Amino acid sequence: MRTDEESGSFEAPLSRRSLLSAGAAGGLGLWLLADGGAALAAASRKSAAAAAAAATGTVSVYTSAGQRWELPQRAVLPLFQKKFPDIKVNLRPLPHSEAVTKVQVTMASKSTAYDVVFTDYGQWPALAKLGAMTDLKPFMDRDPRWRDDYLKDVPTAINKLYRAPATPSGKLFGLTPDGNAQIVYYRADQFEKAGIKVPKTWPEAIEAAKELTDAKRKQYGFITTARRGGFAGWTFWAVMASYGGKWFDKEAPGGWHPRFNTEAGFKALEVLGKLMPYAHPVTLNATDDEANSALANGSALYAPIEWGTSILNNKKFTKYWAVIRSDLPPRGETKAGVHRPLMGGLGMFIPTWSKNKDAAWEWMKWCCSGDKTDPAIGRAWVNGSGQPARVSLLKKYSNIRPYFNGLAKAYPYAVSFVSIIPEAFTISDVIGNEATAVFAGQKDIEDALKAMDKGVEKIMRDAGYYK
């Protein structure tokens, strides 16, 4: 049987001072001074083992279904059950498209039905406002070595998204085993055949899309997630960000005035409008599933802003798995232009009303662990179609998941896919509806941008942001 020490698990060390005081009468203090490290390590292992043994019962997990979220958890579950035979994990998946609304409603009702919720980081502000999430600092402090390893391995740009406020020093309410950013997907064979290099700017992307499109052969040079509402809003925002745009003048008291009707906003809608003649037919109704399917079946050859996913490097999903490559999304060609893919990802939190927080913590910690806890965890997570937030795992498994290289390139440049406020998803719908009106020829760019600013300003006024 493998010991905790052999598995590399982390345990919380006991205080050297407390051990010295407790054993002073028997001479333990002198012994610890001579070999304190070994004693502390042994005591630490016993402490962690006792804490683990005390965690029992059932952990009900509210999770998005399918790839990246449900399946990786199922992959690491057998390993967890060997380590924690007295904890039963009950995964309760729901369609990702329904998760935002259902999680909010469930938490607003103060339900005790769930012990862990695995959901989008964009929900953190609203959930914090509801008082629905448990402060994780006491749990993290139980195991300082594990805590420090996690915080070092998961980039601050990702870690802060699960804090409230969303700053490096905000209160920690969530951990994440899941990282994501927008990256480029392209058919390397078709790019090589056409003599095209991976575009670095949006004008280059438009030219590439035109060159690659052959409607008679049902091949299209552009695909993105542009379904009316949030998906179209995030696509518009991604291009706008690459032109130096921002949602608001400043995200602080005295600010919060929308800035979509700007040069950056105009350029974004202009670029997307110029790409639409080369768009795959499903584009205006596409979420991730439709965009990935178009790339997988070979009818879409280029996705300049698409969320990371393992399925496009999966030979069971697409026969083009070996020639679908990834890279960094284009930047605006203007002076303010910069590579600015959007940052995605889901994290786990323990609801305030959970009745089994200790066992819930052990499950969260397990899913978010790296090789220093047990290399089998990260291996199972990746093989189960997960994409880690831990940089060490991205680097380790890029040989079997080539798109991990794209994620590694994108993380340093990525910006939040929504402004970290409770109204973010409502705003995403507003700007997305106006963007769709432009794509469909129902509005011109300037009218749509004015409507965005007007609609968002009303949301912010009604929410009390203006004094």
Secondary structure, DSSP 8 states (H G I E B T S, - for coil): ---HHHHT-------HHHHHHHHGGGTHHHHHHHHHHHHHHHHHHHHHHHHHHH--EEEEEEEE-STTTHHHHHHHHHHHHHH-TTEEEEEEEE-HHHHHHHHHHHHHTT-SS-SEEEEEGGGHHHHHHHT-B---HHHHTT-HHHHHHHHHHS-HHHHGGGEESSSTTSEE--B-S--EEEEEEEEHHHHHHHT----SBHHHHHHHHHHH-BGGGTBBSB-----TTHHHHHHHHHHHHHTT--SBS-SSTT---B--SSHHHHHHHHHHHHHGGGB-TTGGG--HHHHHHHHHTTSB-EEEEEE--GGGG-TTT-TTTTTEEEE---B-SSTT-----EEE-EEEE-BTT-S-HHHHHHHHHHHT--TTT-HHHHHHHHHTT---S-HHHHHHTTTT-THHHHHHHHGGG-EESS-SSTTHHHHHHHHHHHHHHHHTTSS-HHHHHHHHHHHHHHHHHHTT---
